[in-house]
Amino acid sequence: MRPDEPRSGRRLPEALLAPALAALLAGAFLHETLLDPGKVLGALDHPLSSLPWSVRFPSSPPRNPELSDPSVVFDPFLSFLRREVAEGEGLPLWNPHQFCGAPAAGNPQFGHFSPLRSLVHLLPVERSLAFQGAAKIAVALLFTYLLARRLGLSAGSSSLAALGFGLGGYQVLWLLYPLSDVSFLAPAVFLGLEAWFGSGRPRALAGIAASFGLASLGGHPETAAFLGGCAGLHVVCRGVAAAREGRGLRRAAGALLALGIGALLSSVSALPALEYLREGAARDLRAANVEPVRLGGAEIAVLLGLPLSAFLLPRIAARLRPGRRPSTAIAWGTLLGIFLAALGALVLGRASLGRLLPSLLPDFHGNPAFGPDYGGRIPYVQAAAPYAGFATLLLALASFVVAPGARLWKGTFLGAFVLIAGVPLLDPLVRLLLLEPSRAAPIANLAAALLAGHALDQLVGEGRRTLPSVLGLAACGAVAFFGTRFLPHGSLPGPAHPPARGDTGGRLLGILDPKEGSSVGGTRLAFRGWVTGLREGERIEIDLDRGDRNRARAPAPLHPPPFEGAGPGVTRTFSGAFEPLLLPDGRYRILARILDAAGSEAALIDGGVVTLRPSGKVPARTAAFAGALALLLGFAAIGGFRPSLVRAGFAALVGVDLWLFGFDFNPAGNASRVYPTTKVEEYLRQDPDLFGPQRRGRVWTDAGVFPPDSATRLGFLDIRGYDAIDVERFDHFLFTLARNPALFPGLWNLPDLRTEVPAFDLLGVKVVATPHVVRDPRFVLVWEGEVRIYRNRDFRGIALLSPGVQPASEVASVEQVDPARAALVEEEVALGSPFTKGEARIVSHASNRVVLRATLDGEGILTLCENWFPGWEVEVDGRRERLLRTFTTFRGVKLGPGEHEVVFAYRPQSVRTGLTLSLAAAGAILLLACLPRRQRNFA
């Protein structure tokens, strides 16, 4: 691609028309929620399937099951942000409402500093979502169009590119997520780079820094890291090319400096996020799930196949460019198809090809919003994110054959899709760096859109003979498609040997479904069976084992006995499912494990063999668009039509395809159904310990009652939560109180906690909201309605005084921890004369500041049962004191005799340093923007 030549006579109308059309298209795409105040954007109906709302709205499944996070995570976060600012508290840097407290500024999903999320301070939260989404789509459309024009594409091809990215999978499927808050500015970053390398004006550097900085402030570090890394690689490649031409590296250095300034602009968000990641459990959890890199046959094939393909592919593809004879083009197309099929089968493998399939056929395994249940191996929003339109992707692939040039974007396209496919050698390395390969999808979208426009210009350019190229491409596609399905590929390991049955103790078990040779598509593999001779307290688990590292385990819940008082000899049935099933294809041995009450294996029974292979079908919409694409290519091949009309037809085809693909994926909902007030909430709000300025008690919500982050929206304190990052020490503390640590905390109910140990008091639970009957003598039923509310008889608040000190090194189990006797500390602390009488109470409990009053007749340790974290400070009677970390994860301070005012304040250095760096970067960007144009050769 070469920069477009200036055409001053056309620039002004185009400069006015392009933004207007982008805004109009974005508004039309979201018109229902933009124009109707009673409608809200997104599937914000997920809480209705949880208690207490499900009583009022029975049989109300979510309209789009994939979109739970917007309603149970982002809406609570944004509501909390708006509430705190509106009440004069300023930006909430700390969130006390979940996980016993967690950083809000460090949580990138809050989007404190996102330029678009600031709309929540001007409009109601749910109302603002539509305007945020429309702004993201409009900006993505406009800047992609401008980038394509800058690269020299025609207006029609630039329109196709704009639609391919602006309405592509990543922007539309992740529209209400922080991921799209980053990706919508990706075209602006590359437009700034092209403008800088083309003109050398300082304002272009300001554009690079501002666009990348604002994108990085959007709230999703992984997507920003991919964007910055890809932009940096583009700069390096351009710099190397400039050095070869003898033009030096000053332009490349200037571009890298601008990207660095942009990264610096995001410091106010990035530094707290890095601090949270350092104190969180996410990195260890991700690293623990990464397989070590092993150089086996697949890895060696990658190492040998990629360089070989890089050498051969351009040489074969050159034979298909316009101007060749039809028979020659068909022959070379057939050869290229065989080459691509072999490359895909041997280098990528079936698993990688399966991950790439939704990029071309997003509804192959169904669609969670518009039809049959989705059955893919990974969530639809990840699987279909690289989709940029059926015609867009085929044209992008064709650009490698018929369109010379654009090598930089071709490399970007290949690199992004290699990451998405999960090539065996690269996938573990990428995941170990905390990067999810699917986050490369926006770069894949953008590269595909630009290459499609480039190929379209080459195919239908003035005076070109396109018939040979079209015939060669058709031959290539047909041979590659069928060759990938039928060429030999690496064999999968066989199933494990059936285990010795051993002594089953009279127990018999049978698997009714699935059976030998079952074809199972996607994430759900259901099973059912029967068992007899089961003893009291025993349960069943089902394993799948392929004989290598690929195995999975799922519980098998027992159905009720057929009649009351059924003895152990009666036959019981069970059923369950592996969901999600993230396993490659192959034959798996089914193993049924019977576990006793203590979790020990009592019997292992062979359940037969099941064959997993994906199932799906080509969507009817894709078939229709394939026919339309063939028709347009035929028109281009035979000639007789103006090239501008053919390009407009292609752009219209892509626009209609993506409109049908994404329209209403984020459905419009009734605003009155977003967290409607319930009787449970009204009852809880009457308790000043749970709501209000003091908030000295927490609500334990059993699984299925109040989605985990509801507390952040409603304003009470909860122990549970749902987030990408947890405070690692709090996780460890909570698991010490768990009766079954193997269970996911989001599924815990009160009986899963060890409420009998004194350490349970540290959670500060005053009431329990549950649908179950609680038989714990510590809790008494106080209200019954949509759920049952139990009050803790032994509630002591979340501010506890301890008359002694217990070194953490001397504690071997949670049973030895008693806050009423001694505070568990990690620092050297000595108490000369411990108190005998003491009282502590919370005076005010805000997000960033907690004020307490404590009175004691001796020395003691005051513990505020909220998480310790870097940035918290404590003052006693106006004097700064040493902040202690008590009971592994909470905040404490040593107090002397008398009455004291204790203030815990959150003043994170990461935010202050980040704000300073961000302001400095903003000043640098402003300076670059104000430099006079005559210094165009600066740098």
C-alpha positions, 0 to 999 in steps of 0.5 A: 500500500502506498500513501494516497496522493493529495487531491485537495479538490475532494478532501473537504467534502469527504472530510465532512461526509465521512464523520457524518456517515460514521455517526449515522451508521453507529446511531442506526446500529443502536437506534432502539436504545439511543432513542428510547429512554425506557430501553437499555443496551446489553443483556442486563437481565442476568440478575433476574435469574438469581434470587431474590429477583427470580421469585418476581420474574420466574422463567426469565432466562437471559436473552444473551447467556454470553453477556453476563459480565455487563450486568453482574460486573461492569454495571455494579462497578459503574454504578458505584463509581457514579454514586461515590462521585455524586455523593462528594466522595471523589473517585473511589480508589478502594472498593470495600463491598466485595472480597472484604475490600479490594483496590478499585483504582487498580482494577482495570475493569472499573475504567476510572479514567476511560474517556468514554466511561466518564459519560456515567457522570452525565447520564444514568449508568444504564442509559450511558451504555448506548452512547458509549457503544455508539461512540466506540463504533463511530470512532472505529468506523471513521478512523479505519476509513481515514487510515485506509485512505491514507494507505492509498485505498479508494473510497469504496475499498476504504468503506469496506475496510471501515465496516470490516473493523467498525462492525467486526466481531471484536467491536460488536461482541465486546461492545460493553466490555473494557476490551472495546474501550481500547480497541476502538482507537487502534485505527487512530494509532496506526493512522498517526504512525502513517501520518508521521512517517509520511509527513514528519510533522510533530502533530502526528506524534501528538496524535500517536501519543494521544490515541495510544494513551487514551486507548490504554486508559480504556481499562483492559491492559491485555488488549492495550499490550497487544495494541502497543506491541503491534504498533511498536513492531510496525515502527521497527519494520518501517525503521528497518526499511528506512535504514535500508533506503538510506533515510536513517532511523530518526522517524522510527525513534520519534514514533517509538518516543510517541508510543512511550509518551502514550504509555506514560499517559496511562500511568494513572491507570497502569501503575495501580493495575500492576500493583494489584497484579503483583498482590493478586493471585491471577498471575500464579493461577495463569502460570499454573495452568500453562503446560511447559514447552516441549519440542515434539513433532508438532513443534518441530513441524512449526519450526520447519514449516513456517520458514518454508511457507514464508519462502514458497508461498509468495513464489506460488502466489505470484503465478495467480496475479492478474494477467495470467492465462486462465488455465495457468492460474487454475493449475497454480491455484490447485498447487497452492491449495494443496500447499495450504492444506498440507501446511494447515494440517501438519503445522496448525493441526486440527485443534488450531484449525478448529479455533480458526473456523469461527473467524470465517463461519462464526455461527458454525456451532450456533449463536447464543443470541439468535438461534440454537444454543451455542456449542463451541469449545470456547465462549462465542465472544472469543471464538467469533471475535476475529470475524470481519465479514465473510467477504472481508476475510476471503479478500484478505486471504486473496491479497496474499495471492493477487495483491503485491505489496502491503507486506507489513499488514500481511505480516500483522495478519498472519501473526495475529491469526497464528496467536489466535489459532494457538500454534503449539510452540507459541501458545504456552509462551504467550499464556505464560506472559499473562496474555490471552491469545484471543486479545489479538483479535482486534489487530486481526480485524484491522489487518483483515479489513485493510488487506481486503480493501487492498485486494479489492482495489487490485482485483477491480482496478482500471484495465485489469484482467481479473478472470484468471485470478478469480478462477485460480482463487476458486481452485485454491479455495476448493482444494484447500478446503477439501484437502484440509478435511481429507489429508493425513494429519497427526494421529491422536494418542489412544485411550487409556487402558481400562483400570482394574475393577478391583473390589467394588464392595458390591457396588454396580454402576452403568453409564447410559449415555454417551456410548461408543462413537458418540459425536459431541459438539462444543462445550457440553458433554452430558452423561447419565447413569445408574448405581446400586449399593451406594453407601451413606455419604458416598458420591460419584465423579466422572473422569474423561481420560485420553491417555495423555495430558488431556483429561477432565473431571465432573461431579455426577449429582445423584437424583433423589431415591425412588421412595422414602427410606430407600436402603443402600441396595436401591438403584439410584440414578445420576446425571451431569455434564462436562461444561465447558469442555476444553479438550481436543478431539479424540477417544476418551475412556470414561472412568467412574470414581465412587468417593466416600464421605472423606473424599477418598476413592472407594471404587473405580469403575470403567464406563466405556469409551466416548469419541469427541469430535466437533459437530456443526454446519455452515450457516444459511446466512454464510451460504447466501453471502458466499453466493453473493460474493461469487456473483460480485467476483463474476461481475469483476471478472467479466468486466463491463461494470465501473470499478467504483460500482463493484467496490460499492457492491463489495462494501455493501455486502460486507456491511449487510453481513456484519449488520446481520451478524452483530445487530441485537447481539447486545439486546435492548432491555427494559430499564425497569428490570435492571436490579429492581428493588426487592423486599429482601433489599428493603429489609436489609436496608433497615439495619444501620450495620449493613447500610449507611455511613457506618457499615460495620457488618457484612452480608453472606450471600449463598450461591444463587442469591445476589450475583457476587458483585451486587453488593458493589451496586447496592451498597452493602458489604459482602465476602464473595465477589467475581473479578479477574484479580483477587487479593492473594492473601485474602484467597488464602485466608478464605480457603482456610475456612473452607470445608471443601477448598476444591470447590470454587468460592463463587459456588459456596454456601454457608455450610461450606464454611467452618463457622464453628472456629473463632476465626470465622468472626473475622469475616464480620458476617451479621446476616446470611441470605440463603434459600436453604434452611440453616441448622447452624446454632450460631444463626437464627432466622429473622425474616423469610420471603424471597429468601431466608435471612439468618442473623449471627448471634455472635456478631462482633462487627468488623472492628475487633480488639485483641489483648494479645499477639500471636506470631504467624510463624507459630500457627499451624492451623486455623483452629489455633486462631482466636481474635478474642484472645490474640491477633495474628501478626507478622511483624515484631509487636509487643504488648506491655500491659494487655487490656482487660476491657475494650470496645471499638466501633466504626464512626464512618465507613467510606470507600477511601477512609474509615474512622473508628473510636476505640476505648481500652484500659490497656494495650491491644491490637485493633483489627479492621477486618478489611484487606491490607494493601499497599497504600493504606495508612493509619492515624491514631489521634492525628498521629501517623502510626505503623500499619500492621498486617493482621490475620494474614490479610487484614489491617491493624494497629497497636493501641495504648490505654485510653480513648482513641480516634483511629483513621484508616486512609487509602492514599496509594503511592501508585496513583499519585505517581501515576497521576504525576506521570500522566500529567507530564505526558499530557503536557508533552502531547500538548507541546507536540500539538502546538509546535509550528508546522514549519518544523516538519522535519523535526526528528 
